[in-house]
Amino acid sequence: MKLKQQEIPEFIRFIIVGVLATALHYGIYFILQWGINVNLAYTLGYIVSFVANFYLTAYFTFNQKPSWGKAFGFGGAHLFNYLLHMGLLNLSLWLGISKPWAPIPVFLIAIPVNFLMVRYVFKKKV
């Protein structure tokens, strides 16, 4: 993927938001996975980071007001992304990666896919 010069600051802001959302997601997962089902812990972390991610992406990354159209598009992109996350998480666990480390390969695969989908949602005219 080749970025145009004017897209570089946007991409950097996306990375900052992504790092914050991923840290929030992983932090919640890491704490909860010790006491509850791994899939539930991962889902709860995903939901909290989803809400934070939506508002940060709208205001900070793309300098736009959130709208219902963008919320539905963002939600649709994240529904696909959530299913990808859950499949990859369970694959990681099945492959023998320990519960605390299992999300790491998930993030490495799912985050670039998510960037492409979310960028499309926020760049199209709604």
N, CA, C and O of each residue as an XYZ file, in Angstrom:
504
protein
N       0.850     -1.172      0.000
C       0.000      0.000      0.000
C       0.891      1.229      0.000
O       1.713      1.400      0.900
N       0.736      2.082     -0.998
C       1.535      3.301     -1.107
C       0.668      4.494     -0.728
O      -0.403      4.709     -1.296
N       1.155      5.270      0.247
C       0.420      6.440      0.706
C       0.860      7.673     -0.061
O       2.036      7.836     -0.388
N      -0.110      8.542     -0.344
C       0.201      9.838     -0.926
C       0.729     10.736      0.187
O       0.441     10.506      1.361
N       1.494     11.747     -0.174
C       2.113     12.642      0.803
C       1.098     13.197      1.800
O       1.374     13.237      2.998
N      -0.068     13.622      1.325
C      -1.070     14.224      2.219
C      -1.743     13.185      3.118
O      -2.410     13.562      4.082
N      -1.589     11.899      2.834
C      -2.198     10.845      3.647
C      -1.305     10.393      4.804
O      -1.771      9.686      5.698
N      -0.052     10.783      4.801
C       0.884     10.319      5.829
C       0.478     10.778      7.230
O       0.470      9.949      8.140
N       0.135     12.074      7.459
C      -0.292     12.460      8.816
C      -1.536     11.694      9.277
O      -1.649     11.339     10.450
N      -2.455     11.445      8.363
C      -3.659     10.672      8.683
C      -3.295      9.258      9.105
O      -3.846      8.726     10.068
N      -2.371      8.659      8.384
C      -1.939      7.301      8.692
C      -1.245      7.260     10.053
O      -1.446      6.316     10.818
N      -0.438      8.263     10.361
C       0.235      8.332     11.661
C      -0.797      8.460     12.783
O      -0.678      7.808     13.821
N      -1.815      9.310     12.567
C      -2.882      9.440     13.575
C      -3.636      8.121     13.722
O      -4.010      7.739     14.831
N      -3.861      7.424     12.609
C      -4.524      6.120     12.673
C      -3.702      5.146     13.510
O      -4.257      4.384     14.302
N      -2.399      5.170     13.340
C      -1.536      4.277     14.111
C      -1.614      4.610     15.598
O      -1.685      3.710     16.434
N      -1.600      5.905     15.931
C      -1.695      6.314     17.331
C      -3.005      5.814     17.942
O      -3.008      5.232     19.027
N      -4.114      6.044     17.238
C      -5.417      5.583     17.733
C      -5.430      4.059     17.826
O      -5.932      3.493     18.797
N      -4.885      3.414     16.829
C      -4.841      1.951     16.838
C      -4.043      1.398     18.001
O      -4.443      0.414     18.623
N      -2.916      2.027     18.296
C      -2.097      1.585     19.431
C      -2.872      1.768     20.738
O      -2.875      0.884     21.594
N      -3.530      2.923     20.884
C      -4.310      3.166     22.107
C      -5.457      2.169     22.238
O      -5.667      1.598     23.309
N      -6.200      1.958     21.154
C      -7.333      1.029     21.191
C      -6.860     -0.403     21.441
O      -7.488     -1.149     22.193
N      -5.754     -0.780     20.808
C      -5.222     -2.128     20.995
C      -4.732     -2.315     22.425
O      -4.957     -3.366     23.025
N      -4.064     -1.304     22.974
C      -3.589     -1.391     24.364
C      -4.774     -1.511     25.324
O      -4.729     -2.295     26.272
N      -5.825     -0.741     25.081
C      -7.026     -0.817     25.905
C      -7.645     -2.214     25.806
O      -7.981     -2.828     26.819
N      -7.788     -2.700     24.581
C      -8.356     -4.028     24.341
C      -7.526     -5.099     25.049
O      -8.058     -5.931     25.784
N      -6.228     -5.063     24.815
C      -5.364     -6.090     25.395
C      -5.331     -5.993     26.920
O      -5.336     -7.015     27.606
N      -5.298     -4.770     27.452
C      -5.278     -4.590     28.901
C      -6.502     -5.186     29.569
O      -6.400     -5.873     30.586
N      -7.656     -4.917     28.988
C      -8.900     -5.485     29.537
C      -8.886     -7.009     29.410
O      -9.216     -7.722     30.358
N      -8.504     -7.493     28.241
C      -8.412     -8.944     28.028
C      -7.450     -9.585     29.027
O      -7.775    -10.591     29.658
N      -6.261     -8.988     29.161
C      -5.227     -9.566     30.011
C      -5.708     -9.714     31.456
O      -5.472    -10.739     32.096
N      -6.373     -8.694     31.954
C      -6.882     -8.743     33.328
C      -8.014     -9.767     33.461
O      -8.022    -10.577     34.388
N      -8.966     -9.723     32.527
C     -10.143    -10.590     32.642
C      -9.865    -12.056     32.332
O     -10.535    -12.928     32.887
N      -8.896    -12.361     31.461
C      -8.677    -13.751     31.049
C      -8.218    -14.639     32.194
O      -8.267    -15.864     32.088
N      -7.773    -14.032     33.288
C      -7.370    -14.827     34.449
C      -8.584    -15.351     35.216
O      -8.486    -16.348     35.932
N      -9.748    -14.667     35.062
C     -10.885    -15.055     35.885
C     -12.124    -15.502     35.134
O     -13.019    -16.106     35.725
N     -12.195    -15.212     33.819
C     -13.380    -15.609     33.056
C     -12.953    -16.278     31.752
O     -11.769    -16.314     31.418
N     -13.918    -16.796     31.033
C     -13.676    -17.442     29.745
C     -12.891    -16.506     28.825
O     -13.178    -15.310     28.757
N     -11.909    -17.049     28.125
C     -11.035    -16.267     27.250
C     -11.824    -15.527     26.174
O     -11.555    -14.355     25.908
N     -12.787    -16.190     25.556
C     -13.571    -15.548     24.498
C     -14.403    -14.388     25.048
O     -14.539    -13.359     24.387
N     -14.953    -14.544     26.236
C     -15.724    -13.469     26.852
C     -14.801    -12.301     27.224
O     -15.149    -11.141     27.004
N     -13.643    -12.605     27.779
C     -12.678    -11.563     28.135
C     -12.256    -10.782     26.888
O     -12.166     -9.555     26.908
N     -12.005    -11.509     25.819
C     -11.584    -10.873     24.561
C     -12.707    -10.005     24.000
O     -12.464     -8.898     23.519
N     -13.928    -10.509     24.064
C     -15.090     -9.774     23.552
C     -15.336     -8.499     24.350
O     -15.585     -7.445     23.765
N     -15.270     -8.580     25.667
C     -15.479     -7.385     26.489
C     -14.417     -6.327     26.197
O     -14.731     -5.141     26.097
N     -13.169     -6.750     26.063
C     -12.105     -5.818     25.696
C     -12.346     -5.209     24.336
O     -12.100     -4.021     24.128
N     -12.826     -6.018     23.409
C     -13.094     -5.539     22.049
C     -14.199     -4.472     22.064
O     -14.080     -3.448     21.392
N     -15.251     -4.708     22.814
C     -16.379     -3.765     22.863
C     -15.938     -2.411     23.419
O     -16.253     -1.370     22.843
N     -15.219     -2.423     24.524
C     -14.761     -1.160     25.121
C     -13.816     -0.430     24.171
O     -13.935      0.781     23.987
N     -12.886     -1.152     23.574
C     -11.947     -0.499     22.653
C     -12.653     -0.043     21.384
O     -12.236      0.941     20.773
N     -13.709     -0.733     20.974
C     -14.482     -0.332     19.798
C     -15.078      1.064     19.977
O     -14.977      1.907     19.086
N     -15.694      1.301     21.125
C     -16.320      2.601     21.388
C     -15.264      3.704     21.409
O     -15.430      4.743     20.771
N     -14.182      3.473     22.141
C     -13.104      4.466     22.184
C     -12.514      4.684     20.797
O     -12.246      5.818     20.401
N     -12.316      3.607     20.070
C     -11.735      3.666     18.737
C     -12.613      4.477     17.778
O     -12.098      5.266     16.985
N     -13.924      4.289     17.846
C     -14.825      5.012     16.945
C     -14.699      6.520     17.124
O     -14.525      7.256     16.153
N     -14.786      6.971     18.361
C     -14.730      8.413     18.600
C     -13.343      8.992     18.318
O     -13.235     10.084     17.760
N     -12.297      8.285     18.690
C     -10.946      8.762     18.388
C     -10.682      8.774     16.886
O     -10.045      9.693     16.372
N     -11.169      7.757     16.186
C     -10.985      7.702     14.734
C     -11.706      8.859     14.060
O     -11.150      9.512     13.177
N     -12.931      9.113     14.469
C     -13.703     10.200     13.861
C     -13.048     11.543     14.129
O     -12.724     12.274     13.193
N     -12.850     11.875     15.400
C     -12.375     13.207     15.763
C     -10.883     13.416     15.500
O     -10.490     14.443     14.948
N     -10.064     12.461     15.886
C      -8.616     12.655     15.834
C      -8.020     12.223     14.493
O      -7.263     12.978     13.882
N      -8.353     11.021     14.033
C      -7.713     10.506     12.822
C      -8.197     11.227     11.569
O      -7.391     11.691     10.763
N      -9.521     11.320     11.408
C     -10.073     11.869     10.162
C     -10.689     13.248     10.319
O     -11.232     13.785      9.354
N     -10.622     13.844     11.521
C     -11.139     15.198     11.768
C     -12.572     15.368     11.282
O     -12.891     16.333     10.588
N     -13.431     14.424     11.650
C     -14.833     14.452     11.244
C     -15.719     14.227     12.460
O     -15.322     13.589     13.435
N     -16.935     14.772     12.376
C     -17.916     14.487     13.419
C     -18.456     13.079     13.208
O     -18.693     12.669     12.071
N     -18.652     12.341     14.285
C     -19.290     11.032     14.133
C     -20.717     11.197     13.609
O     -21.394     12.173     13.932
N     -21.159     10.261     12.819
C     -22.530     10.271     12.320
C     -23.069      8.849     12.417
O     -22.319      7.887     12.578
N     -24.393      8.744     12.314
C     -24.983      7.399     12.347
C     -24.514      6.573     11.159
O     -24.266      5.375     11.294
N     -24.390      7.206      9.994
C     -23.918      6.481      8.809
C     -22.517      5.931      9.016
O     -22.229      4.781      8.685
N     -21.650      6.771      9.569
C     -20.285      6.320      9.827
C     -20.267      5.276     10.948
O     -19.475      4.334     10.908
N     -21.133      5.443     11.940
C     -21.209      4.460     13.025
C     -21.609      3.087     12.483
O     -21.044      2.068     12.879
N     -22.594      3.067     11.568
C     -23.004      1.778     10.995
C     -21.903      1.185     10.119
O     -21.651     -0.019     10.162
N     -21.251      2.030      9.326
C     -20.139      1.550      8.503
C     -18.985      1.046      9.356
O     -18.416     -0.013      9.087
N     -18.647      1.810     10.383
C     -17.587      1.431     11.311
C     -17.962      0.127     12.019
O     -17.134     -0.769     12.177
N     -19.227      0.041     12.441
C     -19.702     -1.173     13.102
C     -19.640     -2.380     12.183
O     -19.255     -3.471     12.604
N     -20.021     -2.182     10.921
C     -19.952     -3.284      9.955
C     -18.524     -3.744      9.730
O     -18.246     -4.942      9.689
N     -17.614     -2.779      9.583
C     -16.198     -3.123      9.408
C     -15.692     -3.870     10.638
O     -14.936     -4.835     10.523
N     -16.115     -3.414     11.809
C     -15.648     -4.047     13.041
C     -16.346     -5.375     13.314
O     -15.782     -6.231     13.996
N     -17.542     -5.566     12.807
C     -18.172     -6.881     12.945
C     -17.336     -7.920     12.199
O     -17.026     -8.986     12.730
N     -16.977     -7.589     10.961
C     -16.093     -8.482     10.191
C     -14.778     -8.672     10.938
O     -14.283     -9.792     11.066
N     -14.217     -7.564     11.431
C     -12.936     -7.607     12.126
C     -13.035     -8.424     13.417
O     -12.118     -9.177     13.744
N     -14.138     -8.280     14.149
C     -14.341     -9.053     15.377
C     -14.339    -10.554     15.066
O     -13.696    -11.338     15.764
N     -15.058    -10.941     14.023
C     -15.109    -12.359     13.648
C     -13.721    -12.860     13.244
O     -13.343    -13.985     13.570
N     -12.966    -12.021     12.535
C     -11.587    -12.368     12.182
C     -10.753    -12.525     13.458
O      -9.999    -13.489     13.591
N     -10.887    -11.579     14.394
C     -10.171    -11.649     15.672
C     -10.487    -12.952     16.404
O      -9.578    -13.655     16.846
N     -11.767    -13.269     16.529
C     -12.158    -14.453     17.302
C     -11.640    -15.736     16.643
O     -11.165    -16.645     17.325
N     -11.735    -15.799     15.330
C     -11.208    -16.973     14.636
C      -9.710    -17.112     14.834
O      -9.216    -18.204     15.116
N      -8.984    -16.009     14.686
C      -7.530    -16.049     14.855
C      -7.127    -16.303     16.308
O      -6.143    -16.996     16.566
N      -7.890    -15.740     17.264
C      -7.594    -15.986     18.683
C      -7.725    -17.473     19.000
O      -6.845    -18.066     19.625
N      -8.816    -18.057     18.567
C      -9.021    -19.480     18.855
C      -8.034    -20.360     18.103
O      -7.642    -21.414     18.604
N      -7.629    -19.946     16.915
C      -6.582    -20.671     16.191
C      -5.264    -20.588     16.963
O      -4.558    -21.587     17.107
N      -4.938    -19.394     17.458
C      -3.704    -19.220     18.241
C      -3.720    -20.113     19.473
O      -2.721    -20.762     19.786
N      -4.847    -20.148     20.172
C      -4.961    -21.003     21.361
C      -4.857    -22.486     20.979
O      -4.204    -23.269     21.670
N      -5.499    -22.851     19.888
C      -5.455    -24.235     19.423
C      -4.030    -24.647     19.054
O      -3.635    -25.795     19.256
N      -3.255    -23.689     18.506
C      -1.864    -23.965     18.142
C      -0.942    -24.041     19.361
O       0.239    -24.365     19.237
N      -1.496    -23.738     20.539
C      -0.718    -23.882     21.763
C      -0.112    -22.591     22.300
O       0.679    -22.633     23.242
N      -0.462    -21.464     21.729
C       0.028    -20.196     22.253
C      -0.710    -19.932     23.564
O      -1.928    -20.100     23.635
N       0.011    -19.525     24.588
C      -0.603    -19.331     25.906
C      -1.613    -18.189     25.867
O      -1.521    -17.283     25.038
N      -2.581    -18.251     26.784
C      -3.661    -17.257     26.821
C      -3.152    -15.818     26.863
O      -3.679    -14.982     26.128
N      -2.158    -15.487     27.681
C      -1.713    -14.087     27.697
C      -1.106    -13.620     26.371
O      -1.194    -12.438     26.039
N      -0.500    -14.521     25.619
C       0.181    -14.141     24.371
C      -0.651    -14.375     23.118
O      -0.294    -13.870     22.053
N      -1.721    -15.103     23.204
C      -2.519    -15.464     22.027
C      -3.015    -14.268     21.209
O      -3.100    -14.394     19.988
N      -3.347    -13.115     21.802
C      -3.814    -11.993     20.987
C      -2.741    -11.346     20.106
O      -3.076    -10.664     19.137
N      -1.478    -11.546     20.419
C      -0.422    -10.841     19.679
C      -0.445    -11.172     18.178
O      -0.470    -10.244     17.369
N      -0.436    -12.442     17.771
C      -0.518    -12.708     16.329
C      -1.846    -12.251     15.722
O      -1.910    -11.904     14.543
N      -2.896    -12.253     16.531
C      -4.204    -11.776     16.059
C      -4.091    -10.315     15.651
O      -4.526     -9.932     14.564
N      -3.503     -9.496     16.530
C      -3.360     -8.072     16.244
C      -2.513     -7.839     14.996
O      -2.821     -6.959     14.192
N      -1.457     -8.615     14.832
C      -0.563     -8.431     13.688
C      -1.265     -8.679     12.354
O      -0.907     -8.077     11.342
N      -2.239     -9.542     12.351
C      -2.971     -9.843     11.116
C      -4.196     -8.944     10.961
O      -4.435     -8.398      9.884
N      -4.965     -8.791     12.022
C      -6.261     -8.114     11.910
C      -6.167     -6.592     11.819
O      -7.033     -5.971     11.202
N      -5.156     -5.979     12.406
C      -5.081     -4.521     12.399
C      -4.905     -3.946     10.999
O      -5.606     -2.991     10.662
N      -4.002     -4.476     10.157
C      -3.912     -3.926      8.799
C      -5.209     -4.098      7.996
O      -5.584     -3.216      7.224
N      -5.883     -5.221      8.179
C      -7.168     -5.442      7.503
C      -8.177     -4.396      7.974
O      -8.919     -3.833      7.169
N      -8.197     -4.145      9.260
C      -9.122     -3.168      9.823
C      -8.839     -1.759      9.294
O      -9.774     -1.010      9.007
N      -7.579     -1.396      9.165
C      -7.241     -0.061      8.647
C      -7.879      0.162      7.285
O      -8.478      1.210      7.047
N      -7.761     -0.791      6.406
C      -8.308     -0.641      5.059
C      -9.826     -0.477      5.091
O     -10.377      0.352      4.366
N     -10.491     -1.251      5.915
C     -11.951     -1.163      5.985
C     -12.412      0.150      6.620
O     -13.326      0.797      6.108
N     -11.788      0.545      7.724
C     -12.196      1.763      8.421
C     -11.888      2.998      7.579
O     -12.678      3.942      7.543
N     -10.760      2.992      6.913
C     -10.420      4.121      6.042
C     -11.465      4.290      4.958
O     -11.856      5.413      4.640
N     -11.917      3.194      4.392
C     -12.964      3.248      3.379
C     -14.231      3.879      3.945
O     -14.841      4.732      3.300
N     -14.630      3.465      5.146
C     -15.855      3.982      5.777
C     -15.756      5.491      5.976
O     -16.707      6.217      5.686
N     -14.621      5.966      6.465
C     -14.510      7.384      6.779
C     -14.192      8.247      5.556
O     -14.347      9.467      5.611
N     -13.758      7.647      4.475
C     -13.437      8.420      3.277
C     -14.582      8.469      2.268
O     -14.615      9.363      1.422
N     -15.515      7.532      2.341
C     -16.632      7.571      1.406
C     -17.640      8.620      1.866
O     -17.689      8.958      3.048
N     -18.409      9.116      0.975
C     -19.417     10.125      1.304
C     -20.680      9.437      1.795
O     -21.265      8.611      1.095
N     -21.097      9.793      3.024
C     -22.310      9.205      3.616
C     -23.336     10.295      3.798
O     -24.437     10.031      4.282
